[in-house]
Amino acid sequence: MSDRIISSISIPVSRLDVFARLRAEIRQAMEVALEEELEAALGAAWYKRSKPRSGYRNGSLERDVATEHGATSLRIPRGRLFTEEGSTQEWRSELLPRYQRRTRAVDDAILGLYFAGANTRRIRLGLQSLFRGAHLSKSTVSRVVAQMKVHFEAFRSRDLSDERCVYVFLDGFPLSVRLARRVVKVPVQVALGVHEDGSKVLLSLSIAASESTASWTSVIEDLHHRGLVSPLLVIADGNPGLCRAIRESWPGAAIQRCTKHKLENLKAKAPKHVHAELKRDYDRIVYASNLEAGKSAREAFRKKWTLLSKEVVKSLEEAGDDLLSFYAFPQSQWKSLRTSNPLERLNGEFRRRTKTQGSFRNEDSALVLLYGLIAVGQIRLRSIDGCRDMHLVTQGHLQQVA
């Protein structure tokens, strides 16, 4: 083989060498950023005698920092800033706060593994390539998770005046929590909003003693006090306390009773051997081509089942026109609006993640975990079906249900 051919053959660089070079570049970039931050705070570059200046340099220190590309040792510049009293105080970086030994990406990775159900040992194994000898203790994981509590407190007290929600889903599901020295099942009340572009947003998470009118009224009033405007439509199950709270707090909002919950209520009133027939007749009401067809199917259902089971008809009439409210909105959105399935799926993910938890030691720990599942992306909220037709809703091109 000729020398020319040999020289054209490149020798592959090992993967470790690639990561070593990458960490070196990251270290250089971070150190440059820290130098520029200190320079801006002092108002003077190295060896510059400009006046006025805000302080002076005070050496540097070494700190090991875990990044998403592995652990690296950084040279952290130090400085002292003049105060109004004539003394000085230590400069503190905002890019790399004091005592911080992990980047935000690493903290996000720890949170992601924790909310996915991994324990501390599994987290350490999963992230050992990032730390490379740096210690990841149980207390470190606890401190990172504790940051989520701060975010949750900000979440449930945040201003909602900019959340333009056309639809709001309200529902609750039971969760085992230790209260007053005993593990009891309490309802977690969830409010899920749908923006004018069809995207979903978690509005609130709370725990109540029961799903009473007073507890749901408290949830809705909290949303109102934080600036949430009354939506056009509220989708909920048949909980009497919830429906009363909606009518009292949002009198201008239409209510859509979950058609899936109502079917289960009807089945509970009829013997099992007629359940299939009952479902076929009921589906003609909630899967009709339009509102008028749905009303006609409801009348036919009423006439037939009055002879077969008056309790079934009584349960159907209890929902009234709230069972047909979705027909007033674009047909492409009926699938999303006729049931509380979007929230049921969210609650299902909550149950799946918490079933191995046993019980929570208090209310806050339960709510922080549920919030964290969405905050770190373990649960993703996709847009509703028919989101492209949201302009028909916001521009008022709706049918009349009543």
Summary of the structure (lengths in Angstrom):
residues: 402
radius of gyration: 29.5
end to end distance: 88.7
largest distance: 98.4
contacts: 1164
relative contact order: 0.10
helix: 50%
strand: 19%
